[in-house]
Each structure stands twice: as structure tokens, then as C-alpha cells.
Amino acid sequence: MIDGTVWIGLLRIGLVLVGAAAAVCLGWNALTGPDLPLLLSGWCVPAVAVLQLIQQGGCGCAWRRLIDAPCPSRWVFFRIRWIRVSVAALVPVSGVGAALVAVRLATRADLRLDVASASLTVDATMEIISQIVFTALGFGLLLIAVPEARILDRAAATLMLAILIAAAFVTAQRIGGMRAIELGISTLARRWPRFLPLIEARLHDQLMRLHRQPRALFAAGLLHFGSWLLGAGEIWLILAALGQPASPTKCVIIESLSMVGRSAGFFVPGALGVQEIAVVVVGKLVGLPVETAMMIAIVKRLRDVVIGVPGLFVWQWVEGFRFEISQIAKSFRAALVRRPFGATSGAKDH
């Protein structure tokens, strides 16, 4: 009999294949169009990749803002966020898997497990809330441009669902969701002693402490919101490179509402196919041709590869480098134990 884990894996593989087929079908005309070589040979993809790195740097600073001093540098948080986004985009794992990678890297940067886990959870909460605000802004601008009842209905339904999800996430934290993780760690420690150092983590206490810091929460949410606005800048750059300059309003609408589709496809690794369909659908709402919308989606995919592949190499370098240093330190300590400092191999007491 096939267990549940295998079924989930098969389902994810199936979703990836369906998403890839959808992306290929939607991008066929764009890939054979005259504008693609222009985009690939020009400044567009590198500029969008740089803007995305700045955006992820802002998100890293948002996470860092939640942690009391002393804490690792901004560069460390930028690197962790870069690796996390790279894993989510290019490795067939869920967003939870990418978050676990981020927690591991944070603990390697000398953050305690409870601080890293609790702060990342709160950071994800503020990220969700800021995205809801950004989505509301996009719907508001769309309603001003296209005042139709059907758009108002969809906006109300989408925002209500998003608010309910965010409220459920916050409620789960408040009522002690982290205590379930603490219980799981204790259970693992009873079976595998190497987990014993983790049972001292007070995840729930750290989480509640962060919930009582409104200034840090507001600052983190503001940094995330600014990062989403930079995402609209990517749309502006792509359309400018295509010779179809658009207003900032249209760019915000496209970015904010296509993010809704990407978030809805969280179960598909990298939102493959989901992101492309979302960009095409939202582009149609603001009057973009399908070919132009697909160009935007293609550049976004290329951006993921351009920043994701180096991000995966950085991840492996960090893991390998820390492993090498750890092994050297262990060997050095073992040598000191065998031969105390100042002793000689032939020394004898008289």
C-alpha cells in the first residue's frame, strides 16, 4: 500500500507537470514573438533581477527588525532571505520547506532556535498582512479604472478570504500553536537523544513576546509593503523595455493582483504555471495583450533563475563552509585533549 507521503509527492509532481504544460502553452506565442530576443539581449532581465534582490533585502530587514540586539548583520538576513526565495522558486519543496531552510541558516548564524522560529513566524504574519493591504490597494485602483460590479464582488470575496486566513493564522499563534511544536520536539528527543538540546526552546513564549512589540511589528509590515511596491517597479521596467510604458497605477494593479494567484498556488512548487495564468488574467483586466502579459511572466521566470541559481550555490557554500570549519574545530579540540598545550611527546616526570 502507498502511504500518504508518497501520494503527496506524486500529487506535487503531477501539479508541476500540469503547471509546466500550462506555462509552455501560454508562452508559445511569446517565445516565438519578435520581442523575446530583444528582452534576452538587453538590460531588462538583469535590471529586474537586481530590483528583486533589493526587494528581498527589504524583506530580510523586516525579519531582522523583529529581533532584539545583538543580532546578525543585515547582510546575513539578506543572504538567508535570498537562499529561502531561491529554494522556494527552484527546488520542488513547499514554502514551509524553504522556511525550515531559513530557520536552519538563522541558527547557524548564532540565533537561538526559539528566537529564529518565533521571529520568522511573526515575520510571515506581517508579510501576509502587508500583502493583503497591497492587494486591497490593487483592487481599489482597478475599481477606479474599471468601475464594474463584478470586480467589486471578486475584490470583496478575495479580501474577505485573505483576512479570514490571516486571522486564523494569528489565532493559531495566540492559542498556543507553537506549543504543539514544542511537544513534538520533546517526543523526538525521547526517541533520538540528539534532539535533547532543542527541548529548552520556548517557542510559544518568544512568539508572545514578539506579539507585544507593536512598533517592531509595524516597522516589519511597512518594510514588506515597500518591497511589494518594488515588485510593481519590475512590471514598469519590463513594459518600458518592450516599448509599452505604463502608468505606476497599472503596474501596481498587475503586480498586486497577480500575487494573489501566485499565493493561491502555494502548493505547486514555484507556482509553476499558476503565476503565468495569473499575470495573463490580470493583464487582460487592464487591457494588456496576452503576448505582452506572457512576456512579463517569462521575464519573471528568468529573473527567478538568474537570482535563484546563484542563491542555491551560496546555500551549498554556506553549508559546506560551516561544515568544514566545524570539522577542523573538532579535530583541533581532539588534538588538544590527546596532547595538552606545552607537553612534549618525550617528556617524563622525575
Stockholm file with secondary structure:
# STOCKHOLM 1.0

chainA/1-350         MIDGTVWIGLLRIGLVLVGAAAAVCLGWNALTGPDLPLLLSGWCVPAVAVLQLIQQGGCGCAWRRLIDAPCPSRWVFFRIRWIRVSVAALVPVSGVGAALVAVRLATRADLRLDVASASLTVDATMEIISQIVFTALGFGLLLIAVPEARILDRAAATLMLAILIAAAFVTAQRIGGMRAIELGISTLARRWPRFLPLIEARLHDQLMRLHRQPRALFAAGLLHFGSWLLGAGEIWLILAALGQPASPTKCVIIESLSMVGRSAGFFVPGALGVQEIAVVVVGKLVGLPVETAMMIAIVKRLRDVVIGVPGLFVWQWVEGFRFEISQIAKSFRAALVRRPFGATSGAKDH
#=GR chainA/1-350 SS CCCHHHHHHHHHHHHHHHHHHHHHHHHHHHHTSTHHHHHHHSSHHHHHHHHHHHHHHHHHHHHHHTSCSSCCCHHHHHHHHHHHHHHHHHSSCCHHHHHHHHHHHHHHTTCCHHHHHHHHHHHHHHHHHHHHHHHHHHHHHHHHHSCCHHHHHHHHHHHHHHHHHHHHHHHHHHTTHHHHHHHHHHHHHHHCGGGGGGGGCCHHHHHHHHHTCHHHHHHHHHHHHHHHHHHHHHHHHHHHHTTCCCCHHHHHHHHHHHHHHHHHTTTSGGGTTHHHHHHHHHHHHTTCCHHHHHHHHHHHHHHHHHHHHHHHHHHHHHHHHHHHHHHHHHHHHHHHHHSCTTCCTTCCCC
#=GC SS_cons         CCCHHHHHHHHHHHHHHHHHHHHHHHHHHHHTSTHHHHHHHSSHHHHHHHHHHHHHHHHHHHHHHTSCSSCCCHHHHHHHHHHHHHHHHHSSCCHHHHHHHHHHHHHHTTCCHHHHHHHHHHHHHHHHHHHHHHHHHHHHHHHHHSCCHHHHHHHHHHHHHHHHHHHHHHHHHHTTHHHHHHHHHHHHHHHCGGGGGGGGCCHHHHHHHHHTCHHHHHHHHHHHHHHHHHHHHHHHHHHHHTTCCCCHHHHHHHHHHHHHHHHHTTTSGGGTTHHHHHHHHHHHHTTCCHHHHHHHHHHHHHHHHHHHHHHHHHHHHHHHHHHHHHHHHHHHHHHHHHSCTTCCTTCCCC
//
